[in-house]
Amino acid sequence: MRILLKTIAAAALLAMGAFSAVAQTAERVEVLSGDVKLRAMLYRPAGPGPFPAVVALHTCDGLGDGEGIDERYKEWGEHLAKAGFAVLFPDSFGSRGVSAQCGQRQRPVRASRTRINDAYAARQWLQTQPWAIPDRVSLLGWSHGGTTALWTIRRRTGGDQNKTPDFRSAVALYPNCQRAGSLAWSARVPTLILIGRADDWTAASACEQMIAGARGRSAGTQIAVYPGAMHDFDRKDLAPQERSGLANTASPNGRVHIGTNAAARADAFKRVPEWFAR
């Protein structure tokens, strides 16, 4: 009888887990950032919540083609929703009529200014939703979006003037750390950086130096450097290849290498939700 009860209980727990893991189809929403209406894609776990939430910031390639969302973000949105997080992807470029900015050295939508405002606006929008936990909103970004995340959670005099709960934590995948490091960057919330040792677009060494320089005056900050991993290591089934015609690369020739790294990808998909759940 005891074995039967344990079996029934285990089956019930599995069923509950399966139910909570079902993510809804992405929703299109609008978020006001200053005088700009940002188009955004939202992934939510099933049920009424409330849920912890994540603001997710796209790369310099943009969020998608204008009609949908890039497969990379769709996969991450579904993955985090299954882990119990609501995930909001604001479109900083398409909402302003701007296309991919990877080849532009002077970008009209800047990581250190415009996109910081977008990140705050997205956080505040989530904090007004009845299904979100206001003090459990974290920040996630890839490449240009990862750089934005570092600028957004940077410790500054006066802090956040919006009088709403701050971001709980942040994760930046392969951000550009060079400029932030030279300006004595430090984080006001726990921050995790994930980057590849073989990344020749955004150098891991610059992020390591930035983290080392912030030691003792920063919130808990960690970095994981993946041996052999290149930029975009988390993208699914991306064969190693060269991209050219890029601006703001580690090398002045504008050529970089990108591609999936199975080990780094698996670790990132495991580590990111664990970091946000802390």
C-alpha positions in Angstrom: 0.0 0.0 0.0 2.8 2.4 0.9 4.6 1.6 -2.4 1.3 2.3 -4.2 0.8 5.6 -2.5 4.4 6.6 -3.3 3.8 5.7 -6.9 0.6 7.7 -7.1 2.3 10.7 -5.4 5.2 10.5 -7.8 2.8 10.3 -10.8 0.9 13.4 -9.5 4.1 15.4 -9.1 5.2 14.5 -12.6 1.8 15.5 -13.9 2.0 18.8 -12.1 5.4 19.4 -13.4 4.3 18.6 -17.0 1.4 21.0 -16.6 3.5 23.9 -15.3 6.1 23.3 -18.0 3.6 24.0 -20.8 4.4 27.5 -22.2 1.8 29.6 -24.0 2.3 30.8 -27.6 4.3 34.0 -27.7 2.1 37.1 -27.3 2.7 40.4 -29.1 2.6 43.3 -26.7 3.6 47.0 -26.8 5.8 48.8 -24.2 6.1 52.5 -24.0 9.8 53.7 -23.8 9.8 57.5 -23.7 7.7 58.5 -26.8 8.4 55.2 -28.6 6.0 52.3 -28.6 8.2 49.2 -28.5 6.9 46.1 -30.1 7.7 43.1 -28.0 7.2 39.4 -27.8 6.2 37.8 -24.5 6.5 34.2 -23.4 4.7 33.1 -20.2 4.3 29.8 -18.3 0.8 28.4 -18.2 -1.4 29.5 -15.4 -2.3 32.8 -13.6 1.1 33.2 -11.9 2.5 35.3 -10.4 5.8 34.4 -12.0 9.4 35.8 -11.8 10.2 37.5 -15.1 13.0 38.3 -17.4 13.7 41.2 -19.8 15.6 39.8 -22.8 17.6 42.0 -25.1 18.5 41.0 -28.7 21.8 41.3 -30.6 22.8 43.9 -33.1 21.0 41.8 -35.8 17.7 42.7 -34.2 14.8 40.6 -32.8 13.6 39.2 -36.0 12.5 39.9 -39.5 9.6 42.2 -38.5 7.1 39.4 -38.9 8.3 37.2 -36.1 11.1 36.4 -33.7 14.5 34.8 -34.4 14.7 31.1 -33.7 17.4 31.8 -31.0 15.0 33.9 -29.0 12.0 31.7 -29.5 14.0 28.8 -28.1 15.2 30.7 -25.1 11.7 32.1 -24.5 10.2 28.7 -24.5 13.0 27.3 -22.4 12.7 29.9 -19.7 8.9 29.8 -19.7 9.1 26.1 -19.1 11.4 26.9 -16.1 8.7 29.1 -14.7 9.7 32.6 -16.0 7.8 35.1 -18.0 10.2 36.5 -20.7 9.7 39.8 -22.5 11.7 40.6 -25.7 11.5 44.3 -26.6 12.4 45.1 -30.2 14.7 48.1 -29.9 15.5 48.3 -33.6 12.3 47.4 -35.6 10.1 49.5 -33.3 12.2 52.6 -34.4 12.4 51.6 -38.1 16.0 50.6 -37.8 17.5 47.4 -39.4 20.5 45.4 -38.2 23.3 47.6 -36.9 26.2 45.1 -36.8 28.0 46.9 -39.6 27.6 50.4 -38.2 30.3 51.9 -36.0 28.1 54.9 -34.9 24.8 53.2 -34.1 21.6 55.2 -33.9 20.3 52.9 -31.1 23.1 52.8 -28.6 23.7 50.1 -26.0 24.9 52.6 -23.4 21.9 55.0 -23.8 18.8 54.2 -25.8 18.6 50.5 -25.0 19.1 51.1 -21.3 15.9 53.1 -21.4 14.2 50.3 -23.2 15.4 47.8 -20.6 13.9 50.0 -17.8 10.7 50.5 -19.7 10.3 46.7 -20.2 11.0 46.1 -16.5 8.4 48.6 -15.4 5.8 47.2 -17.8 6.4 43.7 -16.3 6.1 45.1 -12.8 2.6 46.4 -13.6 1.3 43.0 -14.8 -0.8 41.0 -12.3 0.9 37.7 -13.3 4.5 39.0 -12.7 6.4 39.3 -9.3 7.5 43.0 -9.2 10.7 42.4 -7.3 11.7 39.3 -9.3 12.5 40.8 -12.7 15.9 39.9 -14.1 17.8 41.0 -17.2 19.3 38.9 -20.0 21.1 40.0 -23.2 23.1 38.6 -26.1 26.1 40.4 -27.7 24.9 44.0 -28.2 22.0 43.2 -25.8 24.5 41.7 -23.4 26.5 44.9 -23.5 23.3 46.9 -22.8 22.7 44.6 -19.8 26.1 45.5 -18.4 25.4 49.2 -18.8 21.9 48.9 -17.4 23.0 47.3 -14.1 26.2 49.4 -13.7 26.6 50.9 -10.3 26.1 54.7 -10.5 25.6 57.6 -8.1 21.9 58.0 -7.4 21.0 54.5 -8.7 17.7 53.9 -10.4 15.4 57.0 -10.1 12.3 55.1 -11.2 11.3 54.2 -7.6 10.3 50.7 -8.6 12.2 47.5 -7.6 15.5 47.1 -9.4 16.5 44.2 -11.5 17.1 41.2 -9.3 20.0 39.9 -11.3 21.5 39.8 -14.8 23.1 37.5 -17.4 25.1 38.7 -20.4 26.1 36.3 -23.1 29.2 37.3 -25.1 29.0 41.1 -24.4 31.6 43.7 -25.4 33.3 44.5 -22.2 36.1 46.7 -23.5 34.6 50.2 -23.0 32.8 49.3 -19.7 36.0 47.9 -18.3 37.9 51.1 -19.1 35.3 53.1 -17.2 35.7 51.2 -13.9 32.5 49.2 -14.4 30.9 47.5 -11.4 27.5 45.9 -11.0 24.8 46.8 -8.5 23.0 43.4 -8.9 24.4 39.8 -9.2 25.7 39.4 -12.7 26.8 36.4 -14.7 28.8 36.7 -18.0 29.0 33.7 -20.4 31.5 33.9 -23.2 33.7 31.8 -25.4 37.5 31.7 -25.2 37.6 31.5 -29.0 35.3 34.6 -29.4 37.0 36.9 -31.8 34.1 39.4 -31.9 33.9 40.2 -28.2 37.0 39.2 -26.4 36.7 37.1 -23.3 39.9 38.6 -21.9 38.3 42.1 -21.8 35.4 40.7 -19.7 37.8 38.9 -17.4 39.8 42.1 -16.8 36.5 44.0 -16.2 35.4 41.5 -13.6 38.8 41.5 -11.9 38.8 45.3 -11.8 35.4 45.4 -10.2 36.4 42.9 -7.4 35.6 44.3 -4.0 33.2 47.0 -5.2 30.6 45.1 -7.1 27.6 42.9 -6.4 28.3 39.2 -6.7 29.7 38.8 -10.3 30.8 35.6 -12.0 32.2 34.8 -15.4 32.2 31.4 -17.3 34.7 31.2 -20.2 34.1 28.2 -22.5 37.2 26.7 -24.1 36.9 26.6 -27.9 33.5 28.4 -28.0 33.0 31.2 -30.5 30.4 34.0 -30.6 26.8 32.8 -30.9 27.7 29.5 -29.2 24.2 29.1 -27.9 22.5 29.2 -31.3 21.1 25.8 -32.5 22.8 24.0 -35.3 24.9 26.9 -36.5 27.9 25.5 -38.4 31.2 27.3 -37.7 31.5 30.2 -40.2 33.0 33.6 -40.9 31.1 36.9 -40.8 32.5 40.0 -42.4 31.7 43.6 -42.8 31.2 44.1 -39.1 32.0 47.1 -36.9 33.2 47.3 -33.3 35.0 43.9 -33.5 38.0 42.8 -31.4 40.0 42.9 -34.6 39.9 46.0 -37.0 39.4 43.8 -40.1 35.7 43.4 -39.4 35.8 39.6 -39.8 34.8 37.2 -37.0 33.9 33.6 -36.5 30.6 32.3 -35.1 29.1 28.9 -34.5 27.4 26.5 -32.1 29.4 24.9 -29.3 27.4 22.0 -27.9 29.1 22.0 -24.5 28.8 25.7 -23.9 25.2 25.8 -25.2 24.2 23.0 -22.8 25.8 24.7 -19.9 24.2 28.1 -20.7 20.7 26.6 -21.0 21.3 25.0 -17.6 23.1 27.9 -15.9 20.9 30.8 -16.9 17.6 29.7 -15.3 19.5 28.6 -12.2 21.1 32.0 -11.9 17.7 33.7 -12.2 16.1 31.4 -9.6 18.6 32.3 -6.9 
